[in-house]
Amino acid sequence: MLAFWGCFLLTADVACGERTTGSPPALDFAALFRTLPSPYMVLDRELRFVEANDAYCATTEVPREQLIGRRLFDLFPNDGPGGAQLRDTLEKVLATGEPQSIPLILYPIPLPPSRGGGFEVRYWSAVHTPLFDADGSPAYIVQNTFDVSDLQRLKQMAYGPGAEPEPGEVVVLQRVRELERTNAELVRETERLRDLFMQAPGFMSVLAGPDLTFALVNNAYQQLIGHRPVIGRRLDEALPEVIDQGFGDLLQQVMREREPFVGQALSVRLQRAPGAPLEERFLDFIYQPILDGRDEVLGVFVQGSDVTDRVVAEEQQKLLLDELNHRVKNTLATVQSIAAQTLRNTPDPASFKRDFEGRLMGLSATHDLLTAASWRAAALKDVLKVEIDPYGADRFRMEGPALDLAPADALALGLIFHELATNAAKHGSLSAPDGAIAIGWSVEQEDAARTLRLTWREHGGPSVAAPQRRGFGSRLIERSLGAAGESRLEFAQSGLVCRIVLPLRT
């Protein structure tokens, strides 16, 4: 490649001279040439491709690496009038050193195999400009070409064969094509932003105008509200249940005061399925006013996340902490009861030590059972034995069929048995020397469902009466089985009776 063209592509210095100190940095003309929106290519005197920009490669559908070094008419053969016209024009540029233009030339181009091969008829408008070497002779030809096939077909439809585009029309068509490319890029960018909005993990929506009409909602918001159709509908029409909960007034306040509102773990009741009851969810969110250039409020942007699982986990953790505190107190009372009973029934210190340590180990096993996170299925009798053995197995009578419990059922019943045994030791039949407890159960089966019915009955202890207020232990017994099961306490004069009904898990 001659020095002039190398200089043209690499620097912006006048006449390829060295850049003087303090002058602006050299421009990257190679990069500039490649990114020009209009198709350009460069030929040497043998009409071989020296360079081609991205727009030229896209227009001709030929990659750059397949152009460089190849002759123009080998790649784009044309034995017709169009080929002769193009060759004459190029030779005239080299002979005279003057630019030459072709307002309209019919020149088919080969199609790539991906489009079926063959040739496609195209109309072109081209300008050919010489580049000179150091001696002032034409060394290269720069061609700026533009595909005017669409414009030419329209003119032929309007004015008949022979109509040619005016120079101004070619410029207008070029600007239209550039605008189309810009618009296409804007559309692609808009689609990318829309995809990000729709796929965002947090819920988002846009409420427009004073009547708070839904303009945009993403997938997470749709999931939160049960996939109800809300676009184009007012808030009070689309989500009427939130109006009664004060969220409509809150949104109006944000628009009126032009200040955002931040909510943390706020409770909201939503209908998440047609005809379903309202379901409580807890949300972290922000209501952000949308302002135009004149500081006028256009609507509200809503963004947030569903933190229901976190809130439930925190509440469960608090319950577990309360239970832990209660269990520590119960453990101390249990140890005292075990010590007192063991002392009454052992004649010497050595026997007391042996029996007392054995019962403490049984109590430790109870705690292991309750805190094991990966506990597998256990027999009902084993769950009972681990709770009652520390108090002396001879004071308990168990009667019922063999039954394996799922881990969740075993844990729930273990909690209840522990509370019942502890209360019996503190206040019930186990606090008296002759007191005892009878435990009986049965299993009812209906189709594939099984239900456990169990009765814990104390006798031989002090008279009992219903307490004036329920303590934590009573509440824990009633709540341990959850919504599916039921446990009921009866304070009979002869002793406490606890009746349990539990649908068994498989």
C-alpha positions in Angstrom: 0.0 0.0 0.0 1.4 3.4 -1.0 2.5 5.9 1.6 -0.5 8.2 1.0 -3.1 5.6 1.8 -1.2 4.4 4.9 -1.0 7.9 6.1 -4.7 8.5 5.4 -5.7 5.5 7.5 -3.3 6.0 10.4 -2.9 9.7 11.2 -4.5 13.1 10.7 -1.3 15.0 10.2 -1.1 17.2 7.2 0.8 15.6 4.3 1.8 12.7 6.6 4.4 14.9 8.3 5.3 14.3 11.9 3.0 15.7 14.5 4.5 18.8 16.1 4.8 19.1 19.8 1.5 20.4 21.4 -0.7 19.5 18.4 -3.9 17.5 19.0 -3.6 13.7 19.1 -3.7 11.8 15.8 -7.1 10.7 14.7 -7.7 7.0 14.1 -8.8 7.3 10.5 -8.9 3.5 10.1 -11.6 3.3 12.8 -13.4 6.3 11.3 -13.4 4.7 7.9 -14.7 1.4 9.2 -17.7 3.0 11.0 -18.8 5.5 8.3 -22.6 4.8 7.9 -22.4 5.0 4.1 -20.7 2.2 2.1 -17.0 2.9 1.1 -14.3 0.8 -0.6 -10.8 1.5 -1.9 -9.3 0.0 -5.1 -5.7 0.1 -6.4 -4.7 0.7 -10.0 -5.3 -3.0 -10.8 -8.8 -2.6 -9.4 -8.1 -4.9 -6.5 -9.7 -4.3 -3.2 -7.5 -2.5 -0.7 -10.0 -1.7 2.0 -13.8 -1.8 2.6 -15.8 -0.4 5.5 -18.5 -2.2 7.5 -21.3 -0.6 5.6 -20.0 -1.7 2.2 -19.6 -5.3 3.5 -23.2 -5.3 4.9 -24.6 -3.8 1.6 -22.8 -6.3 -0.6 -23.2 -9.2 1.9 -19.5 -10.1 1.4 -17.2 -10.3 4.5 -14.1 -8.0 4.4 -11.6 -10.9 4.5 -13.2 -12.2 1.2 -12.7 -8.8 -0.5 -9.2 -7.7 0.3 -6.7 -8.5 -2.5 -9.4 -9.7 -4.9 -10.2 -8.0 -8.2 -13.5 -6.1 -8.3 -14.8 -7.8 -11.5 -13.7 -11.2 -10.3 -15.9 -10.9 -7.2 -18.7 -9.0 -8.9 -18.7 -10.1 -12.6 -20.9 -8.2 -15.0 -20.6 -8.6 -18.8 -23.6 -6.3 -19.5 -23.9 -2.6 -19.9 -23.6 -2.0 -16.1 -20.2 -3.7 -15.9 -18.9 -1.8 -19.0 -20.2 1.5 -17.5 -18.4 0.9 -14.2 -15.2 -0.2 -15.8 -15.1 2.8 -18.1 -15.7 5.1 -15.1 -12.9 3.6 -13.0 -10.4 3.7 -15.9 -11.3 7.4 -16.5 -10.6 8.2 -12.9 -7.1 6.6 -13.2 -6.4 8.3 -16.5 -7.6 11.8 -15.7 -7.2 12.0 -12.0 -10.6 13.6 -11.7 -13.6 12.3 -9.7 -16.4 10.6 -11.7 -19.9 9.8 -10.6 -22.6 7.4 -11.8 -26.1 8.7 -10.9 -27.7 5.3 -11.7 -26.2 1.9 -12.6 -28.0 -1.5 -12.8 -25.5 -3.9 -11.3 -26.6 -7.4 -10.0 -24.6 -8.8 -7.1 -24.2 -12.4 -6.1 -26.1 -13.7 -3.1 -24.5 -15.7 -0.4 -25.3 -19.4 0.0 -27.3 -18.7 3.1 -29.8 -16.8 0.9 -29.9 -19.5 -1.8 -27.1 -18.2 -4.1 -27.7 -16.7 -7.5 -27.8 -13.0 -8.3 -30.1 -10.1 -7.1 -30.8 -7.1 -9.2 -29.7 -3.9 -7.5 -29.6 -0.2 -8.6 -26.7 1.9 -7.4 -25.6 5.5 -7.3 -21.8 5.9 -7.0 -19.0 8.5 -6.7 -15.4 7.6 -7.5 -12.6 9.8 -6.1 -8.9 9.4 -6.9 -6.2 9.3 -4.2 -2.7 10.4 -5.4 0.8 9.1 -4.6 3.8 11.3 -3.8 4.3 12.0 -7.5 0.8 13.3 -7.9 -0.4 10.3 -10.0 -3.7 8.5 -9.2 -2.8 5.5 -7.1 -6.2 4.5 -5.6 -9.8 5.0 -6.1 -12.3 5.5 -3.3 -15.8 4.5 -4.2 -18.8 5.8 -2.2 -21.8 3.8 -3.3 -25.4 3.7 -2.2 -28.1 1.2 -2.9 -31.0 3.1 -4.5 -32.9 0.0 -5.6 -36.1 0.9 -3.6 -36.0 4.5 -4.8 -35.6 3.4 -8.4 -38.4 0.9 -8.3 -40.7 3.5 -6.9 -39.8 6.0 -9.6 -40.3 3.4 -12.3 -43.7 2.7 -10.9 -44.6 6.4 -10.9 -42.9 7.6 -14.1 -42.2 4.5 -16.1 -38.9 2.9 -17.4 -35.9 5.3 -17.8 -36.6 7.4 -14.8 -33.4 8.1 -12.8 -33.0 9.5 -9.3 -32.0 13.1 -8.9 -28.9 13.7 -6.8 -30.9 15.3 -4.0 -33.2 12.2 -3.9 -30.2 10.0 -3.3 -29.1 12.1 -0.3 -32.6 12.0 1.1 -32.8 8.3 0.7 -29.4 7.9 2.4 -30.6 10.0 5.3 -33.8 8.0 5.5 -31.8 4.8 5.7 -29.6 6.2 8.4 -32.7 7.3 10.3 -34.2 3.8 9.9 -31.0 2.3 11.3 -31.0 4.7 14.3 -34.7 4.0 14.9 -34.0 0.2 14.8 -31.3 0.6 17.3 -33.6 2.7 19.6 -36.2 0.0 19.3 -33.7 -2.7 20.2 -32.5 -0.6 23.2 -36.1 0.0 24.3 -36.8 -3.8 24.1 -33.7 -4.5 26.1 -34.8 -2.0 28.8 -38.3 -3.5 28.7 -36.9 -7.0 29.2 -34.8 -5.8 32.2 -38.0 -4.2 33.6 -40.1 -7.3 33.1 -37.5 -9.7 34.5 -36.4 -7.7 37.5 -36.6 -9.8 40.7 -38.4 -7.0 42.6 -42.0 -6.0 41.8 -42.4 -2.8 39.8 -45.3 -0.8 38.4 -46.1 2.6 37.0 -49.4 4.4 38.0 -50.2 7.3 35.7 -52.3 10.4 36.2 -54.4 11.6 39.2 -56.7 8.6 39.0 -53.7 6.2 39.3 -54.1 4.1 36.2 -51.8 1.2 35.7 -49.4 1.9 32.8 -46.7 -0.7 33.4 -46.3 -3.8 35.6 -43.5 -6.4 35.5 -43.7 -10.1 36.0 -42.9 -10.0 39.7 -45.8 -7.5 40.3 -48.2 -9.7 38.3 -47.2 -12.7 40.4 -47.8 -10.7 43.6 -51.4 -9.7 42.6 -52.3 -13.1 41.1 -51.8 -12.3 37.4 -54.9 -10.0 37.3 -55.3 -7.9 34.2 -54.5 -4.3 35.4 -53.0 -2.4 32.5 -55.2 0.6 31.6 -57.4 0.2 34.7 -57.5 2.5 37.7 -56.1 1.2 41.0 -59.5 1.2 42.7 -60.9 -1.0 39.8 -57.9 -3.3 39.5 -57.0 -3.8 43.2 -60.0 -2.7 45.2 -58.9 -4.5 48.3 -55.9 -2.2 48.8 -58.1 1.0 48.8 -59.7 -0.1 52.1 -56.3 -0.7 53.5 -55.2 3.0 53.0 -52.8 2.5 50.1 -54.8 4.6 47.7 -54.6 7.5 50.1 -50.9 7.0 50.6 -50.3 7.1 46.8 -52.3 10.4 46.6 -50.2 11.8 49.4 -47.0 11.0 47.5 -48.4 12.8 44.4 -49.6 15.7 46.4 -46.5 16.3 48.5 -44.0 15.2 45.7 -42.1 13.2 48.3 -41.4 9.4 48.2 -42.8 7.1 50.8 -40.7 4.1 52.0 -42.5 1.1 53.6 -40.8 -1.6 55.4 -42.4 -5.0 56.1 -45.8 -3.5 55.8 -48.8 -5.9 55.8 -51.1 -5.9 52.8 -53.9 -8.3 52.2 -54.3 -9.3 48.5 -56.5 -11.6 46.5 -54.0 -13.8 44.7 -56.5 -16.1 43.0 -60.0 -15.6 41.6 -62.6 -16.0 44.3 -59.9 -16.8 46.9 -59.8 -15.1 50.3 -57.4 -12.3 51.0 -53.9 -13.4 51.7 -51.6 -11.4 54.0 -48.2 -10.5 52.5 -45.4 -8.4 54.0 -43.7 -5.9 51.6 -40.7 -3.6 51.5 -41.5 -0.9 48.9 -41.1 2.7 47.8 -43.6 5.0 46.2 -41.6 7.4 44.0 -43.4 10.4 42.4 -42.7 10.8 38.7 -42.0 14.4 37.7 -41.8 16.0 34.3 -39.4 18.8 33.3 -41.8 21.4 34.8 -41.9 19.6 38.1 -45.5 18.5 37.5 -46.4 15.1 38.9 -47.2 12.5 36.1 -47.8 9.5 38.4 -46.1 7.2 40.8 -43.4 4.6 40.3 -43.8 1.6 42.6 -40.8 -0.7 43.4 -40.3 -3.3 46.1 -40.0 -6.9 47.2 -42.1 -9.5 48.9 -40.5 -10.1 52.3 -43.2 -12.4 53.7 -40.8 -15.3 54.1 -38.4 -13.2 56.1 -41.1 -11.8 58.4 -42.5 -15.2 59.0 -39.0 -16.5 59.8 -38.4 -13.7 62.2 -41.7 -14.4 64.0 -40.8 -18.1 64.1 -37.4 -17.2 65.5 -39.0 -15.1 68.2 -41.4 -18.0 69.1 -38.4 -20.3 69.3 -36.6 -17.9 71.6 -39.6 -17.7 73.8 -39.9 -21.4 73.8 -36.2 -21.7 74.6 -36.6 -19.4 77.6 -39.7 -21.3 78.7 -37.9 -24.7 78.2 -34.9 -23.6 80.3 -37.3 -22.8 83.2 -39.1 -26.1 82.7 -35.8 -28.0 82.6 -34.9 -26.6 86.0 -38.3 -27.5 87.4 -37.9 -31.0 85.8 -34.5 -31.5 87.4 -35.9 -30.5 90.8 -38.8 -32.9 90.4 -36.5 -35.7 89.3 -34.2 -35.1 92.2 -37.1 -35.0 94.7 -38.7 -38.2 93.4 -35.3 -40.0 93.2 -34.4 -39.0 96.8 -37.7 -40.3 98.1 -37.3 -43.7 96.5 -33.6 -44.4 97.0 -32.2 -45.7 100.4 -28.6 -44.6 100.0 -26.5 -41.9 98.3 -25.0 -44.3 95.8 -28.4 -45.4 94.5 -29.5 -41.8 94.4 -26.5 -40.8 92.3 -27.1 -43.7 89.8 -30.8 -43.1 89.4 -30.6 -39.4 89.3 -27.9 -39.4 86.6 -29.9 -41.9 84.5 -33.0 -39.7 84.6 -30.9 -36.6 83.6 -29.6 -38.6 80.6 -33.2 -39.3 79.6 -34.0 -35.6 79.9 -30.9 -34.9 77.6 -32.3 -37.4 75.1 -35.5 -35.4 75.0 -33.7 -32.3 74.1 -31.7 -34.1 71.4 -35.0 -35.4 69.9 -36.5 -31.9 69.8 -33.6 -30.1 68.3 -32.5 -32.7 65.7 -33.0 -31.0 62.3 -32.7 -34.1 60.2 -34.7 -36.5 62.3 -36.1 -39.5 60.4 -39.4 -41.3 61.0 -39.8 -42.5 64.7 -42.2 -44.8 66.5 -44.8 -43.1 68.6 -43.8 -45.3 71.6 -40.2 -44.1 71.3 -41.3 -40.5 71.2 -43.3 -41.1 74.4 -40.6 -43.1 76.1 -37.9 -40.4 75.6 -40.1 -37.9 77.4 -41.5 -40.1 80.2 -38.5 -42.3 81.1 -36.9 -39.6 83.2 -39.9 -39.8 85.6 -40.0 -43.6 85.9 -41.5 -45.8 83.2 -43.5 -47.7 85.9 -45.7 -44.7 86.5 -46.9 -44.7 82.8 -49.2 -47.1 81.0 -49.2 -47.0 77.2 -51.8 -48.8 75.0 -52.1 -48.5 71.2 -51.0 -49.9 67.9 -47.4 -49.6 66.5 -47.2 -46.4 64.6 -44.3 -44.6 62.7 -44.5 -40.9 62.7 -43.2 -38.5 60.1 -40.5 -36.1 61.4 -42.8 -33.1 61.6 -45.5 -35.1 63.5 -42.9 -36.6 65.8 -41.5 -33.2 66.7 -44.9 -31.7 67.3 -46.0 -34.5 69.6 -42.6 -34.5 71.3 -43.2 -30.9 72.3 -46.6 -31.7 73.6 -45.5 -34.8 75.6 -42.6 -32.8 77.1 -45.0 -30.1 78.3 -47.5 -32.6 79.6 -44.8 -34.5 81.5 -43.2 -31.4 82.9 -46.6 -30.0 84.1 -47.5 -33.4 85.6 -44.2 -33.4 87.5 -44.7 -29.8 88.7 -48.5 -29.7 89.4 -50.1 -33.0 88.4 -50.0 -36.7 89.1 -46.2 -37.1 88.9 -45.9 -34.6 91.8 -47.6 -37.2 94.2 -46.0 -40.5 95.2 -48.9 -42.6 93.9 -49.8 -40.7 90.8 -49.7 -42.3 87.4 -50.6 -41.5 83.8 -52.4 -43.6 81.2 -51.8 -42.9 77.5 -53.9 -44.6 74.8 -54.2 -44.0 71.1 -55.8 -45.4 68.0 -55.5 -44.7 64.2 -58.5 -44.1 62.0 -58.1 -44.6 58.2 -60.4 -43.1 55.5 -59.2 -43.7 52.0 -55.6 -42.8 51.9 -55.9 -40.4 54.9 -54.9 -41.5 58.5 -55.8 -39.7 61.7 -54.2 -40.3 65.1 -56.5 -40.0 68.2 -54.5 -40.0 71.5 -55.6 -39.4 75.1 -53.3 -38.5 78.0 -55.1 -39.1 81.3 -53.6 -38.4 84.7 -54.8 -39.8 88.0 -53.7 -40.3 91.6 -52.4 -36.8 92.0 -53.7 -33.6 93.6 -57.0 -32.2 92.5 -56.7 -29.8 89.5 -58.7 -26.9 88.4 -58.7 -24.7 85.2 -56.1 -21.9 85.6 -57.2 -18.3 85.8 -55.1 -17.5 82.8 -53.3 -19.6 80.2 -49.5 -19.9 80.5 -47.0 -20.3 77.7 -47.1 -24.1 78.2 -50.8 -24.3 77.6 -50.6 -22.2 74.5 -47.7 -24.2 73.2 -49.7 -27.5 73.7 -52.6 -26.0 71.8 -50.6 -24.5 68.9 -47.9 -27.2 68.4 -50.1 -29.2 66.0 -50.8 -26.3 63.7 -54.0 -25.7 61.7 -54.4 -29.3 60.7 -54.4 -30.9 64.2 -56.2 -30.3 67.5 -55.2 -30.6 71.1 -57.6 -29.9 73.9 -57.0 -29.7 77.7 -59.7 -30.8 80.2 -59.1 -30.0 83.9 -61.0 -32.8 85.6 -61.0 -33.1 89.4 -59.3 -36.5 89.2 -56.5 -35.2 87.0 -55.6 -33.5 83.7 -56.9 -35.0 80.5 -55.4 -34.0 77.1 -57.1 -35.2 73.9 -55.1 -35.0 70.6 -56.4 -35.4 67.1 -53.7 -35.2 64.4 -54.0 -36.0 60.6 -50.8 -38.0 59.9 -48.4 -37.0 57.2 -47.2 -39.8 54.9 
